[in-house]
Amino acid sequence: MDRGELLSDLLGADPQPGDLVYVERRGTSYLWERANEGEMSERADGADAWIFYLWQRTLGDPDSARALLDDLLDEMESMTGSVGDRCRWPLDTPWPPAH
């Protein structure tokens, strides 16, 4: 399925808090499944990008749900370097932050 189909499929599946979701991309094709309790089907190596996400909340309204899923996929895609730098903390800024 393509990215649009993946988003629609995830929205329709309505993952619930506590669900562990696995998403992978191979070329332009995406796949997802719930990975709870070790019941995930076996995956062959070779995914271009992949992510496990432990669902934290219900999806709610479609617009905010789509924004959350887009951000999740962009985070996954950052492993490939195709969406730019997703670092949220400047490397030259000391930790912890001070006000």
MARMAR-746902 format. One record per residue: x, y, z of N, C-alpha, C in turn; chain. Coordinates in nm, 3 decimals, decimal comma. Atoms other than C-alpha are relative to their C-alpha. Layout:
REM MARMAR-746902
+---------+---------+---------+---------+---------+---------+---------+---------+---------+------+
:     n_u :     n_v :     n_w :    ca_u :    ca_v :    ca_w :     c_u :     c_v :     c_w : unit :
+---------+---------+---------+---------+---------+---------+---------+---------+---------+------+
:       X :       Y :       Z :       X :       Y :       Z :       X :       Y :       Z :    A :
...
+---------+---------+---------+---------+---------+---------+---------+---------+---------+------+
//
This chain:
REM MARMAR-746902
+---------+---------+---------+---------+---------+---------+---------+---------+---------+------+
:     n_u :     n_v :     n_w :    ca_u :    ca_v :    ca_w :     c_u :     c_v :     c_w : unit :
+---------+---------+---------+---------+---------+---------+---------+---------+---------+------+
:   0,084 :  -0,117 :   0,000 :   0,000 :   0,000 :   0,000 :   0,088 :   0,124 :   0,000 :    A :
:  -0,078 :  -0,124 :  -0,001 :   0,117 :   0,358 :  -0,056 :  -0,025 :   0,075 :   0,130 :    A :
:   0,010 :  -0,074 :  -0,126 :   0,147 :   0,623 :   0,217 :  -0,143 :   0,043 :   0,031 :    A :
:   0,139 :  -0,040 :  -0,021 :  -0,208 :   0,752 :   0,168 :  -0,086 :  -0,115 :   0,045 :    A :
:   0,075 :   0,120 :  -0,039 :  -0,351 :   0,401 :   0,190 :   0,038 :  -0,044 :   0,141 :    A :
:  -0,045 :   0,036 :  -0,135 :  -0,140 :   0,334 :   0,500 :  -0,069 :   0,087 :   0,103 :    A :
:   0,065 :  -0,091 :  -0,095 :  -0,277 :   0,644 :   0,674 :  -0,148 :  -0,035 :   0,015 :    A :
:   0,143 :   0,036 :  -0,006 :  -0,635 :   0,549 :   0,584 :  -0,021 :  -0,132 :   0,075 :    A :
:   0,010 :   0,130 :  -0,066 :  -0,579 :   0,191 :   0,700 :   0,021 :   0,013 :   0,150 :    A :
:  -0,026 :  -0,021 :  -0,143 :  -0,431 :   0,301 :   1,033 :  -0,115 :   0,075 :   0,067 :    A :
:   0,114 :  -0,073 :  -0,055 :  -0,714 :   0,551 :   1,087 :  -0,120 :  -0,093 :   0,019 :    A :
:   0,112 :   0,094 :  -0,008 :  -0,968 :   0,277 :   1,016 :   0,019 :  -0,105 :   0,108 :    A :
:  -0,028 :   0,102 :  -0,101 :  -0,796 :   0,032 :   1,251 :  -0,014 :   0,054 :   0,142 :    A :
:   0,018 :  -0,066 :  -0,129 :  -0,814 :   0,286 :   1,536 :   0,078 :  -0,067 :   0,114 :    A :
:  -0,078 :   0,058 :  -0,108 :  -0,523 :   0,158 :   1,749 :  -0,034 :   0,064 :   0,135 :    A :
:   0,036 :  -0,045 :  -0,134 :  -0,591 :   0,188 :   2,121 :   0,126 :   0,015 :   0,086 :    A :
:  -0,115 :  -0,014 :  -0,089 :  -0,358 :   0,299 :   2,401 :   0,049 :  -0,136 :   0,047 :    A :
:  -0,061 :   0,127 :  -0,038 :  -0,117 :   0,017 :   2,479 :   0,028 :  -0,091 :  -0,118 :    A :
:  -0,029 :   0,080 :   0,120 :  -0,120 :  -0,126 :   2,124 :   0,140 :   0,035 :  -0,051 :    A :
:  -0,132 :  -0,018 :   0,060 :   0,230 :  -0,175 :   1,985 :  -0,017 :  -0,017 :  -0,150 :    A :
:   0,020 :   0,001 :   0,144 :   0,227 :  -0,089 :   1,615 :   0,136 :   0,001 :  -0,069 :    A :
:  -0,121 :   0,009 :   0,082 :   0,496 :  -0,181 :   1,363 :  -0,035 :   0,053 :  -0,138 :    A :
:   0,018 :  -0,053 :   0,135 :   0,527 :   0,016 :   1,037 :   0,133 :  -0,013 :  -0,072 :    A :
:  -0,123 :   0,006 :   0,079 :   0,778 :  -0,045 :   0,761 :  -0,027 :   0,054 :  -0,140 :    A :
:   0,006 :  -0,044 :   0,139 :   0,855 :   0,098 :   0,419 :   0,106 :  -0,074 :  -0,079 :    A :
:  -0,091 :   0,063 :   0,097 :   1,013 :  -0,087 :   0,127 :  -0,025 :   0,068 :  -0,133 :    A :
:   0,022 :  -0,080 :   0,120 :   1,058 :   0,146 :  -0,166 :  -0,114 :   0,096 :   0,024 :    A :
:   0,118 :  -0,086 :  -0,018 :   0,720 :   0,316 :  -0,201 :  -0,116 :  -0,076 :   0,062 :    A :
:   0,105 :   0,084 :  -0,056 :   0,525 :   0,035 :  -0,037 :   0,013 :  -0,006 :   0,153 :    A :
:   0,004 :   0,002 :  -0,146 :   0,421 :   0,043 :   0,329 :  -0,078 :  -0,122 :   0,049 :    A :
:   0,068 :   0,109 :  -0,066 :   0,306 :  -0,227 :   0,567 :  -0,009 :   0,035 :   0,148 :    A :
:   0,009 :  -0,020 :  -0,145 :   0,181 :  -0,209 :   0,925 :  -0,073 :  -0,119 :   0,062 :    A :
:   0,076 :   0,099 :  -0,076 :   0,054 :  -0,444 :   1,192 :   0,017 :   0,026 :   0,148 :    A :
:  -0,013 :  -0,004 :  -0,146 :  -0,011 :  -0,464 :   1,561 :   0,103 :  -0,106 :   0,038 :    A :
:  -0,108 :   0,091 :  -0,037 :   0,285 :  -0,627 :   1,729 :  -0,011 :  -0,041 :   0,147 :    A :
:   0,020 :   0,031 :  -0,142 :   0,135 :  -0,701 :   2,071 :   0,033 :  -0,145 :   0,032 :    A :
:  -0,022 :   0,132 :  -0,059 :   0,247 :  -0,995 :   2,278 :   0,073 :  -0,098 :  -0,091 :    A :
:  -0,081 :   0,086 :   0,083 :   0,493 :  -1,129 :   2,024 :  -0,075 :  -0,073 :  -0,110 :    A :
:   0,080 :   0,067 :   0,101 :   0,220 :  -1,222 :   1,778 :   0,024 :   0,055 :  -0,140 :    A :
:  -0,027 :  -0,059 :   0,130 :   0,373 :  -1,031 :   1,490 :   0,049 :  -0,107 :  -0,096 :    A :
:  -0,048 :   0,096 :   0,099 :   0,422 :  -1,225 :   1,171 :   0,147 :   0,026 :  -0,029 :    A :
:  -0,143 :  -0,010 :   0,022 :   0,780 :  -1,289 :   1,074 :   0,030 :   0,092 :  -0,119 :    A :
:  -0,037 :  -0,095 :   0,103 :   0,943 :  -1,015 :   0,867 :   0,137 :  -0,035 :  -0,053 :    A :
:  -0,132 :   0,020 :   0,061 :   1,227 :  -1,061 :   0,623 :   0,079 :   0,129 :   0,015 :    A :
:  -0,084 :  -0,119 :  -0,004 :   1,522 :  -0,825 :   0,647 :  -0,016 :   0,076 :  -0,130 :    A :
:  -0,002 :  -0,076 :   0,124 :   1,547 :  -0,546 :   0,396 :  -0,092 :   0,119 :  -0,004 :    A :
:   0,085 :  -0,119 :   0,000 :   1,300 :  -0,276 :   0,500 :   0,090 :   0,123 :  -0,011 :    A :
:  -0,075 :  -0,124 :   0,012 :   1,422 :   0,070 :   0,397 :  -0,008 :   0,081 :   0,129 :    A :
:   0,021 :  -0,072 :  -0,126 :   1,276 :   0,219 :   0,716 :  -0,109 :  -0,075 :   0,077 :    A :
:   0,100 :   0,066 :  -0,083 :   1,077 :   0,081 :   1,008 :  -0,006 :   0,069 :   0,134 :    A :
:   0,017 :  -0,059 :  -0,133 :   0,941 :   0,192 :   1,344 :  -0,100 :  -0,083 :   0,079 :    A :
:   0,098 :   0,054 :  -0,094 :   0,767 :   0,043 :   1,646 :  -0,051 :   0,119 :   0,079 :    A :
:   0,059 :  -0,111 :  -0,075 :   0,527 :   0,279 :   1,822 :  -0,100 :  -0,056 :   0,099 :    A :
:   0,095 :   0,041 :  -0,103 :   0,352 :   0,213 :   2,152 :  -0,106 :   0,109 :   0,011 :    A :
:   0,108 :  -0,099 :   0,009 :   0,019 :   0,388 :   2,111 :  -0,027 :   0,059 :   0,137 :    A :
:   0,016 :  -0,070 :  -0,127 :  -0,035 :   0,650 :   2,382 :  -0,142 :   0,049 :   0,025 :    A :
:   0,134 :  -0,056 :  -0,016 :  -0,386 :   0,779 :   2,315 :  -0,088 :  -0,044 :  -0,116 :    A :
:   0,089 :   0,028 :   0,112 :  -0,694 :   0,728 :   2,102 :   0,023 :   0,106 :  -0,108 :    A :
:  -0,030 :  -0,089 :   0,111 :  -0,673 :   0,891 :   1,760 :  -0,085 :   0,127 :  -0,001 :    A :
:   0,084 :  -0,120 :  -0,004 :  -0,963 :   1,132 :   1,808 :  -0,042 :   0,046 :  -0,139 :    A :
:   0,052 :  -0,050 :   0,128 :  -1,066 :   1,361 :   1,524 :   0,099 :  -0,028 :  -0,114 :    A :
:  -0,084 :   0,043 :   0,114 :  -0,935 :   1,270 :   1,177 :   0,115 :   0,095 :  -0,034 :    A :
:  -0,108 :  -0,093 :   0,035 :  -0,731 :   1,588 :   1,123 :   0,119 :  -0,010 :   0,095 :    A :
:  -0,111 :   0,013 :  -0,095 :  -0,527 :   1,561 :   1,443 :   0,061 :  -0,139 :  -0,007 :    A :
:  -0,051 :   0,137 :   0,014 :  -0,498 :   1,184 :   1,393 :   0,094 :  -0,008 :  -0,121 :    A :
:  -0,084 :   0,001 :   0,120 :  -0,360 :   1,235 :   1,041 :   0,132 :   0,074 :   0,026 :    A :
:  -0,122 :  -0,074 :  -0,034 :  -0,111 :   1,493 :   1,177 :   0,093 :  -0,086 :   0,085 :    A :
:  -0,082 :   0,089 :  -0,083 :   0,008 :   1,244 :   1,443 :   0,063 :  -0,109 :  -0,086 :    A :
:  -0,053 :   0,107 :   0,085 :   0,047 :   0,968 :   1,183 :   0,103 :   0,053 :  -0,099 :    A :
:  -0,100 :  -0,061 :   0,089 :   0,229 :   1,200 :   0,940 :   0,131 :   0,022 :   0,075 :    A :
:  -0,120 :  -0,022 :  -0,080 :   0,471 :   1,293 :   1,219 :   0,070 :  -0,131 :   0,031 :    A :
:  -0,056 :   0,132 :  -0,027 :   0,521 :   0,926 :   1,309 :   0,075 :  -0,052 :  -0,124 :    A :
:  -0,065 :   0,048 :   0,122 :   0,600 :   0,840 :   0,946 :   0,122 :   0,084 :  -0,035 :    A :
:  -0,118 :  -0,084 :   0,024 :   0,833 :   1,140 :   0,910 :   0,114 :  -0,040 :   0,093 :    A :
:  -0,103 :   0,047 :  -0,094 :   1,018 :   1,018 :   1,220 :   0,062 :  -0,129 :  -0,053 :    A :
:  -0,051 :   0,124 :   0,057 :   1,048 :   0,675 :   1,061 :   0,088 :   0,030 :  -0,122 :    A :
:  -0,074 :  -0,033 :   0,122 :   1,163 :   0,826 :   0,730 :   0,132 :   0,071 :   0,030 :    A :
:  -0,125 :  -0,069 :  -0,033 :   1,432 :   1,026 :   0,911 :   0,118 :  -0,097 :   0,005 :    A :
:  -0,107 :   0,100 :   0,001 :   1,629 :   0,699 :   0,934 :   0,066 :  -0,010 :  -0,137 :    A :
:  -0,053 :   0,010 :   0,135 :   1,675 :   0,718 :   0,557 :   0,063 :   0,129 :  -0,048 :    A :
:  -0,052 :  -0,130 :   0,041 :   1,773 :   1,086 :   0,545 :  -0,086 :   0,069 :  -0,104 :    A :
:   0,083 :  -0,055 :   0,107 :   1,486 :   1,157 :   0,307 :  -0,090 :   0,117 :   0,044 :    A :
:   0,086 :  -0,110 :  -0,045 :   1,300 :   1,413 :   0,524 :   0,077 :   0,108 :   0,074 :    A :
:  -0,078 :  -0,102 :  -0,068 :   1,584 :   1,622 :   0,659 :   0,023 :  -0,033 :   0,147 :    A :
:  -0,039 :   0,018 :  -0,139 :   1,706 :   1,667 :   1,014 :  -0,121 :   0,012 :   0,091 :    A :
:   0,112 :  -0,002 :  -0,094 :   1,445 :   1,578 :   1,279 :   0,049 :   0,022 :   0,143 :    A :
:  -0,054 :  -0,025 :  -0,134 :   1,677 :   1,661 :   1,571 :  -0,074 :   0,117 :   0,062 :    A :
:   0,079 :  -0,105 :  -0,065 :   1,476 :   1,863 :   1,817 :   0,082 :   0,080 :   0,101 :    A :
:  -0,083 :  -0,070 :  -0,096 :   1,768 :   1,984 :   2,023 :   0,130 :   0,040 :  -0,069 :    A :
:  -0,124 :  -0,041 :   0,065 :   2,052 :   2,194 :   1,880 :   0,122 :  -0,061 :   0,068 :    A :
:  -0,116 :   0,067 :  -0,057 :   2,382 :   2,013 :   1,927 :   0,089 :   0,093 :   0,081 :    A :
:  -0,087 :  -0,092 :  -0,072 :   2,558 :   2,327 :   2,048 :  -0,067 :   0,063 :   0,122 :    A :
:   0,070 :  -0,051 :  -0,118 :   2,302 :   2,394 :   2,325 :   0,020 :  -0,097 :   0,114 :    A :
:  -0,027 :   0,091 :  -0,113 :   2,397 :   2,256 :   2,668 :  -0,127 :  -0,062 :   0,057 :    A :
:   0,109 :   0,070 :  -0,066 :   2,179 :   2,006 :   2,847 :   0,030 :  -0,008 :   0,148 :    A :
:   0,143 :  -0,027 :   0,017 :   1,977 :   2,040 :   3,067 :  -0,027 :   0,147 :  -0,035 :    A :
:   0,030 :  -0,138 :   0,036 :   1,804 :   2,354 :   2,942 :  -0,013 :   0,087 :   0,124 :    A :
:   0,012 :  -0,097 :  -0,110 :   1,821 :   2,659 :   3,163 :  -0,085 :   0,117 :  -0,048 :    A :
:   0,087 :  -0,113 :   0,039 :   1,574 :   2,945 :   3,168 :   0,053 :   0,126 :   0,059 :    A :
+---------+---------+---------+---------+---------+---------+---------+---------+---------+------+
//
